[in-house]
Each structure stands twice: as C-alpha cells, then as structure tokens.
Amino acid sequence: MTDLANPEAMGFDTARLARIGAFLDERYVAPGKLPGLDVLVARDGEAVYRHTSGKARADGTPLAPDAIYRIASMTKPLTSIAFMMLVEEGKVALDDPVTSVVPEFANLGVYTGGGAEAAFAPPRPAAAMRMVDLITHQSGLTYGIQNRTNVDAAYRKARLDGHASLPGNDHFIAELAKLPLEFDPGDGWNYSVGTDVLGVIVARLSGVSLGEFFRTRITGPLGMDDTAFFCPDDKVHRLTDAWNYEPGEPPQLLDPAEKSGTRRVPRFESGGGGLLSTTADYHRFCRMLVGGGGLDGVRLISPKTLHLMTTNHLPGGADLTQVSRALFSEAYNAGAGFGLGFGMTIDPARALVPGSAGEFYWGGIFSTAFFVDPVEKVHAVFMTQLLPSSIYPIRRQLKTLIYSALTASRA
C-alpha cells in the first residue's frame, strides 16, 4: 500500500481530494461504466491521495492496489526515455537519418493513390526521415486504428499496430517498408507506430532486446518490479481483465486475465504499447520525471535532456489543432503541443482545463493516463481497463478535480 503524506502540508485540501474518488465512483464505477479504477495524486514525489475501487475481474474480484494493468501507449514514454539515454551516450542523434539504423527504410515513398482492395500506385520519393520525426510522430507513418486512409487499412491487414504476435523486430520493419508513408516526414503530425520503430532502434543500437534494456537500464534501477512485456505465472492473480466499450451496453469482457495473451512472452516487444505495469510502478516513473530524470540516486537522463523532451517540437510552436492529421491519439488537441515522446500543455486557456504551461502527459488505449506538472511538482496516475480511451472525458475531469484541491500554488 502506498504511504501518504499529509495533504495540507503538501498544499492540498483533504476534503477536496476526497471528491475525486466520490465523483469517479458515482459517475463511472457504480453505474458500471468502468469495471474499476485506481488513482494516485502526488506532489514533490510524495503521494497525497490514493483511491482504488470496483472490480478487477468479471467474477467480481475486488480491484487491489497492486493490480497489474495493460498500460498500452503509456509504454511510449519509457521507450522515448530509453532512446534519449542513447542520445546522451552519443550512440545516436535526433537529426540522424533513420536509415542509419534501419536501412530497410531506404526506399520509402509517399502515398499517391490506390490501396484497400487494389494495389498501391507507385509512391513518390519521400523526404529523408530523421530520428526526431519518429519520436515526435511527424514521420509519415500511421496506425491501423486511425481508420482514415487506405494506408492505415494496409496496416490493419498486416497487423502492424504493435501486435505481440508479430514474428519479431525484423519482420515488423520489413512489413512497414513495403507500405507508403501518409506524408513526407516533417510535413504533419499523425499518431503512429513511430515509437515501435524507435524501440527497434533502441534494441539494435544497444545490442539487447527492448525488454532487456528496460530491465537493466530503466525499470530495474527504478524499482519498477512489476513492469514488463508479459505477466509471469506467479503474478497472474494480480492481472486485471480488460473490457471493451459497447454503445448502450455494459462493458464487454475483451481479454480475461486467466486466458490473456499478456501471460506469454511476446515475439514482438512493442515499444509503442506492449507493457504491463502497476499504479505504484508508474508512480515511481513519474517521480523520476518530477525529479528531473533521476530518483533515489538513480539517474536515467539529465534535467536538460528532460527539458528538451518536454518542450514543444511542433513546427513554429503550433498546437495539434493546426498540424494533426490523426483521428485518434492520446492527446488533447487545443492548447496542446508535442515534445519528444510526451504530449504537453502549451496553453491551458486554450485547453480549457486547469493546469500549467509545460505540463506533460500521455495515456493508453485501455483508458489509463498520467500527467506531470513541473511547475506545481504535481503528478497523477490513473488506471483502469476499458477500451477505447476516447469514450469518457475522465482525464479532463480528473485534472479539474485534482487542481481544485490544490491550495498552495507555486505558479
């Protein structure tokens, strides 16, 4: 169980913090919209509030504080940190061509027509893709879940959305290399498998699998002992079921824990969405971020590197409403920019949600989420298991409730 600091001593109102769980339970858990949820709020790395409620499994097993969740795209920040660790070591640079590590991409072209049930028309030559294009989702790659173009239809057919059953890194890259880009690298923003490619790059540059890199360089040193690409048998009793939203119906069981594919070692370790984790583990990851790249004597990256990662890298300081081509992502669009692996708030007034300029965040398709406010030194982790993440405005509501409980601002 997480030890809690005194909220008043940390600049929070205890009674107002209690409204978080009361609201979420009344709005989502009691009516059966969410099977269960876990939320943790912290300041200066110290937890001040924790609320766990609902069920972990269809049989009514109560959700426990040590439950293991599919965090999906909340994997991306770990992969981005891993890549930037290699940048700091001089093994790669943000402006390096991707082909320096992924030569299979040498002949990528941009979509000109065709596809779906017909062959693609010959693509036109693409501009050179740089590493920074991958980490900022400006590469021209896409996701099958976008359901927007004939290119993403080809991704769905090839099961390229980071699927654990893919034969491995080389197969994933080879299949991607057969398909056209949606646009020239740098010419737009589109949520994509770019971070999966980044994970392959981390593996190739480090000489170990992405999972091994995480274990030895990130999750192990940080004490994130339950964060991995699969759930071992001795922890399966803690693994949650996953559910799917059906309009007008209770959530439908999608992935029962006892039969889950997450119990098997994956053939493809998805740097974009493959990890399992717990609230406590991700709390430690956020504590590292609040600490400027280090925690408890372990330093992953420097404060300057983290600052670069949490600076808006969209062209001309644009927000996502101006450059995004995606129908789906884990970002708010208005007032939101994108850094090196993180969504970020550049204008809270445009976002219409309390917060700070410079706040960074992300989430996962099973409705998990986190944010870090470097101004107030506040962070939060939210866990549940309902797909997709765009059904309910929980993240905006959660931020509003958290900031309404803050009594001592540092802005």
Secondary structure, 3 states (H helix, E strand, C coil): CCCCCCCHHHCECHHHHHHHHHHHHHHHHCCCCCCEEEEEEEECCEEEEEEEEEECCCCCCECCCCCEEECHHHHHHHHHHHHHHHHHCCCCCCCCEHHHCCHHHCCCEECCCECCCCCECCCEECCCCEHHHHHCCCCCCCCHHHCCCHHHHHHHHHCCCCCCCCCCHHHHHHHHHCCCECCCCCCCECCCCHHHHHHHHHHHHHCCCHHHHHHHHHHHHHCCCCCECCCCHHHHHHECCEEECCCCCCCEEEECHHHCHHHCCCCCCCCCCCCEECHHHHHHHHHHHHCCCEECCEECCCHHHHHHHCCCCCHHHCCHHHHECCCCCCCCCCCEEECCCCEEECCHHHHCCCCCCCCEEEECCCCCEEEEECCCCEEEEEECCEECCCCCCHHHHHHHHHHHCECCCCC
